[in-house]
Structure formats: C-alpha cells, structure tokens
Amino acid sequence: MHIEIGDNIRYNATKISIITFKRDSLSPIGLKYVMFSPDIKKNLISIAVLEDHGHDVIFSKGKAFVRHITTR
C-alpha cells in the first residue's frame, strides 16, 4: 500500500487507523482509513477525499473548518 502526493512521489503506508479531531464548538470529527507513513514528515489531509465522503471544507483566516454536510 502506498501514498502518492502531488510531486508523484510514492511513500509506503505502514498502517491504517482512525483519527479524531477535536473541534471548538461541535462534537469531534473522526476520519476512517487514515494511512500512516513514517517517511512523510507533515500531516496531509486530502480535501478532495473529505468532500467525496460528505464533508464541507472552508478556509478562513488561517484556519480550516470541516463539517459533515448533514451538520447545519
């Protein structure tokens, strides 16, 4: 299994897990099937994948806001 990023470099993924993000005013949001690669030194989240799985992503004032479409 591998992760391919924008520069077409492939990194080996060593594990798949679930992670949870705390949010200021809403309940935590969980992401399933998160791949871990020890070779990638930064955290990457694919906005396209979030949107494909029913989330809205809004960027404002240096922050990213993520919500499930059913959360209004």
PQR file of N, CA, C, O and H, with PARSE charges and radii, in Angstrom:
ATOM      1  N   MET A   1       0.844  -1.152   0.000 -0.4000 1.5000
ATOM      2  CA  MET A   1       0.000   0.000   0.000 -0.0000 2.0000
ATOM      3  C   MET A   1       0.902   1.231   0.000  0.5500 1.7000
ATOM      4  O   MET A   1       1.956   1.236   0.636 -0.5500 1.4000
ATOM      5  N   HIS A   2       0.485   2.265  -0.712 -0.4000 1.5000
ATOM      6  CA  HIS A   2       1.311   3.456  -0.788 -0.0000 2.0000
ATOM      7  C   HIS A   2       0.464   4.727  -0.806  0.5500 1.7000
ATOM      8  O   HIS A   2      -0.745   4.689  -1.039 -0.5500 1.4000
ATOM      9  H   HIS A   2      -0.372   2.261  -1.228  0.4000 1.0000
ATOM     10  N   ILE A   3       1.129   5.844  -0.556 -0.4000 1.5000
ATOM     11  CA  ILE A   3       0.530   7.167  -0.621 -0.0000 2.0000
ATOM     12  C   ILE A   3       1.270   7.915  -1.714  0.5500 1.7000
ATOM     13  O   ILE A   3       2.500   7.971  -1.711 -0.5500 1.4000
ATOM     14  H   ILE A   3       2.110   5.874  -0.366  0.4000 1.0000
ATOM     15  N   GLU A   4       0.527   8.489  -2.648 -0.4000 1.5000
ATOM     16  CA  GLU A   4       1.149   9.270  -3.715 -0.0000 2.0000
ATOM     17  C   GLU A   4       0.739  10.725  -3.540  0.5500 1.7000
ATOM     18  O   GLU A   4      -0.450  11.034  -3.455 -0.5500 1.4000
ATOM     19  H   GLU A   4      -0.472   8.444  -2.651  0.4000 1.0000
ATOM     20  N   ILE A   5       1.724  11.619  -3.487 -0.4000 1.5000
ATOM     21  CA  ILE A   5       1.415  13.031  -3.282 -0.0000 2.0000
ATOM     22  C   ILE A   5       1.663  13.818  -4.559  0.5500 1.7000
ATOM     23  O   ILE A   5       2.060  13.245  -5.574 -0.5500 1.4000
ATOM     24  H   ILE A   5       2.690  11.368  -3.556  0.4000 1.0000
ATOM     25  N   GLY A   6       1.436  15.104  -4.518 -0.4000 1.5000
ATOM     26  CA  GLY A   6       1.424  15.971  -5.686 -0.0000 2.0000
ATOM     27  C   GLY A   6       2.643  15.915  -6.580  0.5500 1.7000
ATOM     28  O   GLY A   6       2.516  16.148  -7.782 -0.5500 1.4000
ATOM     29  H   GLY A   6       1.113  15.569  -3.693  0.4000 1.0000
ATOM     30  N   ASP A   7       3.813  15.619  -6.055 -0.4000 1.5000
ATOM     31  CA  ASP A   7       5.014  15.564  -6.885 -0.0000 2.0000
ATOM     32  C   ASP A   7       5.253  14.166  -7.457  0.5500 1.7000
ATOM     33  O   ASP A   7       6.348  13.864  -7.932 -0.5500 1.4000
ATOM     34  H   ASP A   7       3.917  15.430  -5.079  0.4000 1.0000
ATOM     35  N   ASN A   8       4.228  13.321  -7.410 -0.4000 1.5000
ATOM     36  CA  ASN A   8       4.251  11.952  -7.943 -0.0000 2.0000
ATOM     37  C   ASN A   8       5.238  11.029  -7.239  0.5500 1.7000
ATOM     38  O   ASN A   8       5.623   9.998  -7.790 -0.5500 1.4000
ATOM     39  H   ASN A   8       3.338  13.567  -7.025  0.4000 1.0000
ATOM     40  N   ILE A   9       5.647  11.388  -6.031 -0.4000 1.5000
ATOM     41  CA  ILE A   9       6.493  10.509  -5.240 -0.0000 2.0000
ATOM     42  C   ILE A   9       5.585   9.593  -4.429  0.5500 1.7000
ATOM     43  O   ILE A   9       4.579  10.034  -3.873 -0.5500 1.4000
ATOM     44  H   ILE A   9       5.334  12.226  -5.583  0.4000 1.0000
ATOM     45  N   ARG A  10       5.946   8.319  -4.365 -0.4000 1.5000
ATOM     46  CA  ARG A  10       5.167   7.342  -3.598 -0.0000 2.0000
ATOM     47  C   ARG A  10       5.862   7.054  -2.272  0.5500 1.7000
ATOM     48  O   ARG A  10       7.079   6.877  -2.215 -0.5500 1.4000
ATOM     49  H   ARG A  10       6.764   7.961  -4.816  0.4000 1.0000
ATOM     50  N   TYR A  11       5.067   7.010  -1.217 -0.4000 1.5000
ATOM     51  CA  TYR A  11       5.557   6.685   0.118 -0.0000 2.0000
ATOM     52  C   TYR A  11       4.828   5.440   0.600  0.5500 1.7000
ATOM     53  O   TYR A  11       3.623   5.306   0.388 -0.5500 1.4000
ATOM     54  H   TYR A  11       4.079   7.154  -1.264  0.4000 1.0000
ATOM     55  N   ASN A  12       5.544   4.535   1.241 -0.4000 1.5000
ATOM     56  CA  ASN A  12       4.920   3.335   1.785 -0.0000 2.0000
ATOM     57  C   ASN A  12       4.068   3.688   2.996  0.5500 1.7000
ATOM     58  O   ASN A  12       4.500   4.425   3.882 -0.5500 1.4000
ATOM     59  H   ASN A  12       6.523   4.645   1.413  0.4000 1.0000
ATOM     60  N   ALA A  13       2.869   3.158   3.022 -0.4000 1.5000
ATOM     61  CA  ALA A  13       1.988   3.312   4.180 -0.0000 2.0000
ATOM     62  C   ALA A  13       2.142   2.073   5.040  0.5500 1.7000
ATOM     63  O   ALA A  13       1.996   0.951   4.554 -0.5500 1.4000
ATOM     64  H   ALA A  13       2.518   2.559   2.302  0.4000 1.0000
ATOM     65  N   THR A  14       2.438   2.274   6.328 -0.4000 1.5000
ATOM     66  CA  THR A  14       2.710   1.133   7.200 -0.0000 2.0000
ATOM     67  C   THR A  14       1.513   0.729   8.040  0.5500 1.7000
ATOM     68  O   THR A  14       1.503  -0.364   8.608 -0.5500 1.4000
ATOM     69  H   THR A  14       2.557   3.185   6.723  0.4000 1.0000
ATOM     70  N   LYS A  15       0.502   1.584   8.133 -0.4000 1.5000
ATOM     71  CA  LYS A  15      -0.669   1.221   8.922 -0.0000 2.0000
ATOM     72  C   LYS A  15      -1.852   2.082   8.535  0.5500 1.7000
ATOM     73  O   LYS A  15      -1.681   3.187   8.018 -0.5500 1.4000
ATOM     74  H   LYS A  15       0.510   2.472   7.672  0.4000 1.0000
ATOM     75  N   ILE A  16      -3.049   1.585   8.781 -0.4000 1.5000
ATOM     76  CA  ILE A  16      -4.295   2.318   8.557 -0.0000 2.0000
ATOM     77  C   ILE A  16      -5.018   2.379   9.884  0.5500 1.7000
ATOM     78  O   ILE A  16      -5.092   1.387  10.610 -0.5500 1.4000
ATOM     79  H   ILE A  16      -3.189   0.688   9.201  0.4000 1.0000
ATOM     80  N   SER A  17      -5.556   3.558  10.200 -0.4000 1.5000
ATOM     81  CA  SER A  17      -6.180   3.741  11.509 -0.0000 2.0000
ATOM     82  C   SER A  17      -7.346   4.713  11.413  0.5500 1.7000
ATOM     83  O   SER A  17      -7.702   5.169  10.327 -0.5500 1.4000
ATOM     84  H   SER A  17      -5.497   4.363   9.610  0.4000 1.0000
ATOM     85  N   ILE A  18      -7.927   5.020  12.545 -0.4000 1.5000
ATOM     86  CA  ILE A  18      -8.972   6.039  12.683 -0.0000 2.0000
ATOM     87  C   ILE A  18      -8.391   7.148  13.554  0.5500 1.7000
ATOM     88  O   ILE A  18      -7.773   6.873  14.582 -0.5500 1.4000
ATOM     89  H   ILE A  18      -7.638   4.650  13.428  0.4000 1.0000
ATOM     90  N   ILE A  19      -8.588   8.406  13.144 -0.4000 1.5000
ATOM     91  CA  ILE A  19      -8.162   9.526  13.979 -0.0000 2.0000
ATOM     92  C   ILE A  19      -9.360  10.415  14.274  0.5500 1.7000
ATOM     93  O   ILE A  19     -10.336  10.429  13.524 -0.5500 1.4000
ATOM     94  H   ILE A  19      -9.090   8.630  12.308  0.4000 1.0000
ATOM     95  N   THR A  20      -9.277  11.149  15.361 -0.4000 1.5000
ATOM     96  CA  THR A  20     -10.354  12.045  15.765 -0.0000 2.0000
ATOM     97  C   THR A  20      -9.793  13.438  15.998  0.5500 1.7000
ATOM     98  O   THR A  20      -8.754  13.606  16.638 -0.5500 1.4000
ATOM     99  H   THR A  20      -8.484  11.137  15.970  0.4000 1.0000
ATOM    100  N   PHE A  21     -10.495  14.436  15.469 -0.4000 1.5000
ATOM    101  CA  PHE A  21     -10.131  15.827  15.677 -0.0000 2.0000
ATOM    102  C   PHE A  21     -11.124  16.466  16.629  0.5500 1.7000
ATOM    103  O   PHE A  21     -12.335  16.319  16.467 -0.5500 1.4000
ATOM    104  H   PHE A  21     -11.338  14.300  14.950  0.4000 1.0000
ATOM    105  N   LYS A  22     -10.612  17.174  17.619 -0.4000 1.5000
ATOM    106  CA  LYS A  22     -11.480  17.968  18.484 -0.0000 2.0000
ATOM    107  C   LYS A  22     -11.825  19.253  17.748  0.5500 1.7000
ATOM    108  O   LYS A  22     -11.002  19.806  17.018 -0.5500 1.4000
ATOM    109  H   LYS A  22      -9.628  17.294  17.751  0.4000 1.0000
ATOM    110  N   ARG A  23     -13.066  19.726  17.950 -0.4000 1.5000
ATOM    111  CA  ARG A  23     -13.490  20.974  17.329 -0.0000 2.0000
ATOM    112  C   ARG A  23     -13.985  21.915  18.417  0.5500 1.7000
ATOM    113  O   ARG A  23     -14.513  21.470  19.436 -0.5500 1.4000
ATOM    114  H   ARG A  23     -13.735  19.277  18.543  0.4000 1.0000
ATOM    115  N   ASP A  24     -13.817  23.214  18.203 -0.4000 1.5000
ATOM    116  CA  ASP A  24     -14.135  24.212  19.220 -0.0000 2.0000
ATOM    117  C   ASP A  24     -15.580  24.129  19.713  0.5500 1.7000
ATOM    118  O   ASP A  24     -15.820  24.053  20.918 -0.5500 1.4000
ATOM    119  H   ASP A  24     -13.388  23.576  17.376  0.4000 1.0000
ATOM    120  N   SER A  25     -16.527  24.143  18.801 -0.4000 1.5000
ATOM    121  CA  SER A  25     -17.915  24.272  19.235 -0.0000 2.0000
ATOM    122  C   SER A  25     -18.812  23.101  18.840  0.5500 1.7000
ATOM    123  O   SER A  25     -20.002  23.105  19.154 -0.5500 1.4000
ATOM    124  H   SER A  25     -16.332  24.205  17.822  0.4000 1.0000
ATOM    125  N   LEU A  26     -18.270  22.121  18.173 -0.4000 1.5000
ATOM    126  CA  LEU A  26     -19.064  20.968  17.735 -0.0000 2.0000
ATOM    127  C   LEU A  26     -18.455  19.690  18.281  0.5500 1.7000
ATOM    128  O   LEU A  26     -17.368  19.700  18.858 -0.5500 1.4000
ATOM    129  H   LEU A  26     -17.303  22.117  17.919  0.4000 1.0000
ATOM    130  N   SER A  27     -19.165  18.601  18.092 -0.4000 1.5000
ATOM    131  CA  SER A  27     -18.637  17.312  18.528 -0.0000 2.0000
ATOM    132  C   SER A  27     -17.410  16.945  17.685  0.5500 1.7000
ATOM    133  O   SER A  27     -17.254  17.446  16.571 -0.5500 1.4000
ATOM    134  H   SER A  27     -20.048  18.593  17.624  0.4000 1.0000
ATOM    135  N   PRO A  28     -16.542  16.078  18.209 -0.5600 1.5000
ATOM    136  CA  PRO A  28     -15.340  15.679  17.457  0.2800 2.0000
ATOM    137  C   PRO A  28     -15.708  15.046  16.123  0.5500 1.7000
ATOM    138  O   PRO A  28     -16.798  14.500  15.958 -0.5500 1.4000
ATOM    139  N   ILE A  29     -14.791  15.126  15.186 -0.4000 1.5000
ATOM    140  CA  ILE A  29     -14.997  14.520  13.869 -0.0000 2.0000
ATOM    141  C   ILE A  29     -13.956  13.416  13.691  0.5500 1.7000
ATOM    142  O   ILE A  29     -12.772  13.622  13.958 -0.5500 1.4000
ATOM    143  H   ILE A  29     -13.905  15.570  15.320  0.4000 1.0000
ATOM    144  N   GLY A  30     -14.399  12.255  13.244 -0.4000 1.5000
ATOM    145  CA  GLY A  30     -13.500  11.126  13.049 -0.0000 2.0000
ATOM    146  C   GLY A  30     -13.251  10.862  11.581  0.5500 1.7000
ATOM    147  O   GLY A  30     -14.153  10.992  10.754 -0.5500 1.4000
ATOM    148  H   GLY A  30     -15.360  12.088  13.027  0.4000 1.0000
ATOM    149  N   LEU A  31     -12.038  10.496  11.267 -0.4000 1.5000
ATOM    150  CA  LEU A  31     -11.686  10.108   9.910 -0.0000 2.0000
ATOM    151  C   LEU A  31     -11.260   8.647   9.928  0.5500 1.7000
ATOM    152  O   LEU A  31     -10.383   8.253  10.698 -0.5500 1.4000
ATOM    153  H   LEU A  31     -11.306  10.391  11.939  0.4000 1.0000
ATOM    154  N   LYS A  32     -11.891   7.847   9.070 -0.4000 1.5000
ATOM    155  CA  LYS A  32     -11.576   6.423   8.976 -0.0000 2.0000
ATOM    156  C   LYS A  32     -10.572   6.187   7.860  0.5500 1.7000
ATOM    157  O   LYS A  32     -10.433   7.005   6.950 -0.5500 1.4000
ATOM    158  H   LYS A  32     -12.603   8.168   8.445  0.4000 1.0000
ATOM    159  N   TYR A  33      -9.886   5.080   7.939 -0.4000 1.5000
ATOM    160  CA  TYR A  33      -8.955   4.630   6.899 -0.0000 2.0000
ATOM    161  C   TYR A  33      -7.829   5.631   6.660  0.5500 1.7000
ATOM    162  O   TYR A  33      -7.442   5.869   5.516 -0.5500 1.4000
ATOM    163  H   TYR A  33      -9.999   4.416   8.678  0.4000 1.0000
ATOM    164  N   VAL A  34      -7.310   6.207   7.720 -0.4000 1.5000
ATOM    165  CA  VAL A  34      -6.188   7.141   7.630 -0.0000 2.0000
ATOM    166  C   VAL A  34      -4.902   6.330   7.501  0.5500 1.7000
ATOM    167  O   VAL A  34      -4.632   5.451   8.319 -0.5500 1.4000
ATOM    168  H   VAL A  34      -7.625   6.014   8.649  0.4000 1.0000
ATOM    169  N   MET A  35      -4.113   6.628   6.475 -0.4000 1.5000
ATOM    170  CA  MET A  35      -2.870   5.902   6.246 -0.0000 2.0000
ATOM    171  C   MET A  35      -1.709   6.620   6.929  0.5500 1.7000
ATOM    172  O   MET A  35      -1.627   7.848   6.907 -0.5500 1.4000
ATOM    173  H   MET A  35      -4.333   7.342   5.810  0.4000 1.0000
ATOM    174  N   PHE A  36      -0.817   5.842   7.533 -0.4000 1.5000
ATOM    175  CA  PHE A  36       0.353   6.377   8.208 -0.0000 2.0000
ATOM    176  C   PHE A  36       1.602   5.991   7.432  0.5500 1.7000
ATOM    177  O   PHE A  36       1.801   4.827   7.087 -0.5500 1.4000
ATOM    178  H   PHE A  36      -0.884   4.844   7.551  0.4000 1.0000
ATOM    179  N   SER A  37       2.440   6.987   7.164 -0.4000 1.5000
ATOM    180  CA  SER A  37       3.735   6.743   6.527 -0.0000 2.0000
ATOM    181  C   SER A  37       4.806   7.448   7.341  0.5500 1.7000
ATOM    182  O   SER A  37       4.778   8.674   7.458 -0.5500 1.4000
ATOM    183  H   SER A  37       2.278   7.934   7.445  0.4000 1.0000
ATOM    184  N   PRO A  38       5.754   6.700   7.908 -0.5600 1.5000
ATOM    185  CA  PRO A  38       6.813   7.337   8.704  0.2800 2.0000
ATOM    186  C   PRO A  38       7.747   8.212   7.871  0.5500 1.7000
ATOM    187  O   PRO A  38       8.479   9.028   8.429 -0.5500 1.4000
ATOM    188  N   ASP A  39       7.735   8.058   6.548 -0.4000 1.5000
ATOM    189  CA  ASP A  39       8.617   8.840   5.683 -0.0000 2.0000
ATOM    190  C   ASP A  39       8.087  10.245   5.396  0.5500 1.7000
ATOM    191  O   ASP A  39       8.849  11.123   4.991 -0.5500 1.4000
ATOM    192  H   ASP A  39       7.140   7.395   6.095  0.4000 1.0000
ATOM    193  N   ILE A  40       6.795  10.462   5.600 -0.4000 1.5000
ATOM    194  CA  ILE A  40       6.217  11.789   5.379 -0.0000 2.0000
ATOM    195  C   ILE A  40       6.273  12.543   6.702  0.5500 1.7000
ATOM    196  O   ILE A  40       5.725  12.085   7.705 -0.5500 1.4000
ATOM    197  H   ILE A  40       6.176   9.749   5.929  0.4000 1.0000
ATOM    198  N   LYS A  41       6.923  13.680   6.704 -0.4000 1.5000
ATOM    199  CA  LYS A  41       7.168  14.421   7.949 -0.0000 2.0000
ATOM    200  C   LYS A  41       6.046  15.389   8.319  0.5500 1.7000
ATOM    201  O   LYS A  41       6.057  15.937   9.421 -0.5500 1.4000
ATOM    202  H   LYS A  41       7.368  14.052   5.890  0.4000 1.0000
ATOM    203  N   LYS A  42       5.095  15.610   7.442 -0.4000 1.5000
ATOM    204  CA  LYS A  42       3.975  16.516   7.708 -0.0000 2.0000
ATOM    205  C   LYS A  42       2.669  15.739   7.654  0.5500 1.7000
ATOM    206  O   LYS A  42       2.599  14.670   7.049 -0.5500 1.4000
ATOM    207  H   LYS A  42       5.086  15.164   6.547  0.4000 1.0000
ATOM    208  N   ASN A  43       1.641  16.279   8.287 -0.4000 1.5000
ATOM    209  CA  ASN A  43       0.312  15.690   8.206 -0.0000 2.0000
ATOM    210  C   ASN A  43      -0.368  16.183   6.932  0.5500 1.7000
ATOM    211  O   ASN A  43      -0.393  17.384   6.662 -0.5500 1.4000
ATOM    212  H   ASN A  43       1.699  17.148   8.778  0.4000 1.0000
ATOM    213  N   LEU A  44      -0.916  15.262   6.158 -0.4000 1.5000
ATOM    214  CA  LEU A  44      -1.611  15.608   4.927 -0.0000 2.0000
ATOM    215  C   LEU A  44      -3.033  15.087   4.992  0.5500 1.7000
ATOM    216  O   LEU A  44      -3.273  13.938   5.364 -0.5500 1.4000
ATOM    217  H   LEU A  44      -0.896  14.286   6.377  0.4000 1.0000
ATOM    218  N   ILE A  45      -3.962  15.934   4.631 -0.4000 1.5000
ATOM    219  CA  ILE A  45      -5.359  15.513   4.530 -0.0000 2.0000
ATOM    220  C   ILE A  45      -5.839  15.923   3.144  0.5500 1.7000
ATOM    221  O   ILE A  45      -5.714  17.085   2.757 -0.5500 1.4000
ATOM    222  H   ILE A  45      -3.768  16.868   4.329  0.4000 1.0000
ATOM    223  N   SER A  46      -6.378  14.986   2.413 -0.4000 1.5000
ATOM    224  CA  SER A  46      -6.875  15.279   1.080 -0.0000 2.0000
ATOM    225  C   SER A  46      -8.250  15.936   1.173  0.5500 1.7000
ATOM    226  O   SER A  46      -9.209  15.328   1.647 -0.5500 1.4000
ATOM    227  H   SER A  46      -6.479  14.043   2.728  0.4000 1.0000
ATOM    228  N   ILE A  47      -8.331  17.175   0.719 -0.4000 1.5000
ATOM    229  CA  ILE A  47      -9.607  17.890   0.725 -0.0000 2.0000
ATOM    230  C   ILE A  47     -10.595  17.189  -0.209  0.5500 1.7000
ATOM    231  O   ILE A  47     -11.777  17.074   0.114 -0.5500 1.4000
ATOM    232  H   ILE A  47      -7.551  17.669   0.334  0.4000 1.0000
ATOM    233  N   ALA A  48     -10.120  16.724  -1.358 -0.4000 1.5000
ATOM    234  CA  ALA A  48     -10.998  16.031  -2.300 -0.0000 2.0000
ATOM    235  C   ALA A  48     -11.610  14.784  -1.676  0.5500 1.7000
ATOM    236  O   ALA A  48     -12.789  14.505  -1.893 -0.5500 1.4000
ATOM    237  H   ALA A  48      -9.159  16.817  -1.620  0.4000 1.0000
ATOM    238  N   VAL A  49     -10.829  14.028  -0.905 -0.4000 1.5000
ATOM    239  CA  VAL A  49     -11.356  12.825  -0.253 -0.0000 2.0000
ATOM    240  C   VAL A  49     -12.376  13.213   0.815  0.5500 1.7000
ATOM    241  O   VAL A  49     -13.415  12.565   0.936 -0.5500 1.4000
ATOM    242  H   VAL A  49      -9.871  14.254  -0.729  0.4000 1.0000
ATOM    243  N   LEU A  50     -12.094  14.258   1.590 -0.4000 1.5000
ATOM    244  CA  LEU A  50     -13.078  14.716   2.583 -0.0000 2.0000
ATOM    245  C   LEU A  50     -14.397  15.069   1.899  0.5500 1.7000
ATOM    246  O   LEU A  50     -15.465  14.675   2.368 -0.5500 1.4000
ATOM    247  H   LEU A  50     -11.250  14.785   1.492  0.4000 1.0000
ATOM    248  N   GLU A  51     -14.326  15.804   0.802 -0.4000 1.5000
ATOM    249  CA  GLU A  51     -15.545  16.185   0.084 -0.0000 2.0000
ATOM    250  C   GLU A  51     -16.244  14.964  -0.499  0.5500 1.7000
ATOM    251  O   GLU A  51     -17.473  14.892  -0.485 -0.5500 1.4000
ATOM    252  H   GLU A  51     -13.458  16.124   0.422  0.4000 1.0000
ATOM    253  N   ASP A  52     -15.478  14.003  -1.012 -0.4000 1.5000
ATOM    254  CA  ASP A  52     -16.072  12.771  -1.546 -0.0000 2.0000
ATOM    255  C   ASP A  52     -16.823  11.989  -0.475  0.5500 1.7000
ATOM    256  O   ASP A  52     -17.753  11.244  -0.784 -0.5500 1.4000
ATOM    257  H   ASP A  52     -14.480  14.061  -1.023  0.4000 1.0000
ATOM    258  N   HIS A  53     -16.416  12.160   0.797 -0.4000 1.5000
ATOM    259  CA  HIS A  53     -17.055  11.446   1.899 -0.0000 2.0000
ATOM    260  C   HIS A  53     -18.060  12.306   2.652  0.5500 1.7000
ATOM    261  O   HIS A  53     -18.374  12.030   3.810 -0.5500 1.4000
ATOM    262  H   HIS A  53     -15.660  12.765   1.048  0.4000 1.0000
ATOM    263  N   GLY A  54     -18.573  13.366   1.987 -0.4000 1.5000
ATOM    264  CA  GLY A  54     -19.689  14.118   2.541 -0.0000 2.0000
ATOM    265  C   GLY A  54     -19.340  15.264   3.474  0.5500 1.7000
ATOM    266  O   GLY A  54     -20.165  15.650   4.302 -0.5500 1.4000
ATOM    267  H   GLY A  54     -18.318  13.590   1.047  0.4000 1.0000
ATOM    268  N   HIS A  55     -18.141  15.817   3.364 -0.4000 1.5000
ATOM    269  CA  HIS A  55     -17.749  16.935   4.222 -0.0000 2.0000
ATOM    270  C   HIS A  55     -17.596  18.220   3.414  0.5500 1.7000
ATOM    271  O   HIS A  55     -17.207  18.190   2.246 -0.5500 1.4000
ATOM    272  H   HIS A  55     -17.471  15.503   2.692  0.4000 1.0000
ATOM    273  N   ASP A  56     -17.903  19.336   4.045 -0.4000 1.5000
ATOM    274  CA  ASP A  56     -17.578  20.656   3.515 -0.0000 2.0000
ATOM    275  C   ASP A  56     -16.288  21.103   4.170  0.5500 1.7000
ATOM    276  O   ASP A  56     -16.072  20.849   5.355 -0.5500 1.4000
ATOM    277  H   ASP A  56     -18.219  19.360   4.993  0.4000 1.0000
ATOM    278  N   VAL A  57     -15.427  21.768   3.410 -0.4000 1.5000
ATOM    279  CA  VAL A  57     -14.182  22.305   3.955 -0.0000 2.0000
ATOM    280  C   VAL A  57     -14.116  23.777   3.574  0.5500 1.7000
ATOM    281  O   VAL A  57     -14.206  24.129   2.398 -0.5500 1.4000
ATOM    282  H   VAL A  57     -15.602  21.974   2.447  0.4000 1.0000
ATOM    283  N   ILE A  58     -13.959  24.629   4.574 -0.4000 1.5000
ATOM    284  CA  ILE A  58     -13.889  26.075   4.344 -0.0000 2.0000
ATOM    285  C   ILE A  58     -12.602  26.586   4.984  0.5500 1.7000
ATOM    286  O   ILE A  58     -12.299  26.250   6.129 -0.5500 1.4000
ATOM    287  H   ILE A  58     -13.886  24.343   5.530  0.4000 1.0000
ATOM    288  N   PHE A  59     -11.853  27.390   4.251 -0.4000 1.5000
ATOM    289  CA  PHE A  59     -10.635  28.004   4.774 -0.0000 2.0000
ATOM    290  C   PHE A  59     -10.901  29.479   5.014  0.5500 1.7000
ATOM    291  O   PHE A  59     -11.406  30.177   4.135 -0.5500 1.4000
ATOM    292  H   PHE A  59     -12.099  27.662   3.321  0.4000 1.0000
ATOM    293  N   SER A  60     -10.556  29.959   6.219 -0.4000 1.5000
ATOM    294  CA  SER A  60     -10.764  31.366   6.556 -0.0000 2.0000
ATOM    295  C   SER A  60      -9.796  31.786   7.656  0.5500 1.7000
ATOM    296  O   SER A  60      -9.683  31.110   8.678 -0.5500 1.4000
ATOM    297  H   SER A  60     -10.146  29.392   6.933  0.4000 1.0000
ATOM    298  N   LYS A  61      -9.103  32.893   7.448 -0.4000 1.5000
ATOM    299  CA  LYS A  61      -8.227  33.494   8.447 -0.0000 2.0000
ATOM    300  C   LYS A  61      -7.225  32.494   9.033  0.5500 1.7000
ATOM    301  O   LYS A  61      -7.019  32.452  10.246 -0.5500 1.4000
ATOM    302  H   LYS A  61      -9.195  33.442   6.617  0.4000 1.0000
ATOM    303  N   GLY A  62      -6.612  31.697   8.169 -0.4000 1.5000
ATOM    304  CA  GLY A  62      -5.580  30.765   8.605 -0.0000 2.0000
ATOM    305  C   GLY A  62      -6.079  29.495   9.253  0.5500 1.7000
ATOM    306  O   GLY A  62      -5.283  28.721   9.784 -0.5500 1.4000
ATOM    307  H   GLY A  62      -6.780  31.731   7.184  0.4000 1.0000
ATOM    308  N   LYS A  63      -7.385  29.261   9.222 -0.4000 1.5000
ATOM    309  CA  LYS A  63      -7.949  28.045   9.806 -0.0000 2.0000
ATOM    310  C   LYS A  63      -8.751  27.291   8.761  0.5500 1.7000
ATOM    311  O   LYS A  63      -9.239  27.867   7.789 -0.5500 1.4000
ATOM    312  H   LYS A  63      -8.032  29.889   8.791  0.4000 1.0000
ATOM    313  N   ALA A  64      -8.875  25.987   8.982 -0.4000 1.5000
ATOM    314  CA  ALA A  64      -9.723  25.152   8.130 -0.0000 2.0000
ATOM    315  C   ALA A  64     -10.912  24.699   8.953  0.5500 1.7000
ATOM    316  O   ALA A  64     -10.754  24.236  10.083 -0.5500 1.4000
ATOM    317  H   ALA A  64      -8.479  25.519   9.771  0.4000 1.0000
ATOM    318  N   PHE A  65     -12.090  24.831   8.393 -0.4000 1.5000
ATOM    319  CA  PHE A  65     -13.329  24.415   9.061 -0.0000 2.0000
ATOM    320  C   PHE A  65     -13.904  23.233   8.286  0.5500 1.7000
ATOM    321  O   PHE A  65     -14.159  23.324   7.085 -0.5500 1.4000
ATOM    322  H   PHE A  65     -12.219  25.207   7.475  0.4000 1.0000
ATOM    323  N   VAL A  66     -14.103  22.124   8.995 -0.4000 1.5000
ATOM    324  CA  VAL A  66     -14.610  20.897   8.379 -0.0000 2.0000
ATOM    325  C   VAL A  66     -15.909  20.523   9.062  0.5500 1.7000
ATOM    326  O   VAL A  66     -15.985  20.505  10.291 -0.5500 1.4000
ATOM    327  H   VAL A  66     -13.896  22.051   9.971  0.4000 1.0000
ATOM    328  N   ARG A  67     -16.916  20.230   8.288 -0.4000 1.5000
ATOM    329  CA  ARG A  67     -18.181  19.751   8.849 -0.0000 2.0000
ATOM    330  C   ARG A  67     -18.792  18.761   7.888  0.5500 1.7000
ATOM    331  O   ARG A  67     -18.595  18.840   6.676 -0.5500 1.4000
ATOM    332  H   ARG A  67     -16.855  20.245   7.290  0.4000 1.0000
ATOM    333  N   HIS A  68     -19.535  17.829   8.447 -0.4000 1.5000
ATOM    334  CA  HIS A  68     -20.262  16.885   7.612 -0.0000 2.0000
ATOM    335  C   HIS A  68     -21.448  17.627   7.028  0.5500 1.7000
ATOM    336  O   HIS A  68     -22.042  18.469   7.702 -0.5500 1.4000
ATOM    337  H   HIS A  68     -19.695  17.765   9.432  0.4000 1.0000
ATOM    338  N   ILE A  69     -21.798  17.336   5.810 -0.4000 1.5000
ATOM    339  CA  ILE A  69     -22.857  18.068   5.115 -0.0000 2.0000
ATOM    340  C   ILE A  69     -24.179  18.010   5.891  0.5500 1.7000
ATOM    341  O   ILE A  69     -24.969  18.950   5.815 -0.5500 1.4000
ATOM    342  H   ILE A  69     -21.316  16.652   5.262  0.4000 1.0000
ATOM    343  N   THR A  70     -24.436  16.925   6.634 -0.4000 1.5000
ATOM    344  CA  THR A  70     -25.695  16.852   7.368 -0.0000 2.0000
ATOM    345  C   THR A  70     -25.683  17.742   8.620  0.5500 1.7000
ATOM    346  O   THR A  70     -26.734  17.936   9.230 -0.5500 1.4000
ATOM    347  H   THR A  70     -23.794  16.161   6.696  0.4000 1.0000
ATOM    348  N   THR A  71     -24.525  18.286   9.016 -0.4000 1.5000
ATOM    349  CA  THR A  71     -24.431  19.192  10.160 -0.0000 2.0000
ATOM    350  C   THR A  71     -24.677  20.601   9.665  0.5500 1.7000
ATOM    351  O   THR A  71     -23.860  21.137   8.918 -0.5500 1.4000
ATOM    352  H   THR A  71     -23.671  18.127   8.520  0.4000 1.0000
ATOM    353  N   ARG A  72     -25.752  21.202  10.050 -0.4000 1.5000
ATOM    354  CA  ARG A  72     -26.086  22.568   9.590 -0.0000 2.0000
ATOM    355  C   ARG A  72     -26.215  23.486  10.764  0.5500 1.7000
ATOM    356  O   ARG A  72     -26.491  24.673  10.592 -0.5500 1.4000
ATOM    357  H   ARG A  72     -26.416  20.766  10.657  0.4000 1.0000
TER
END
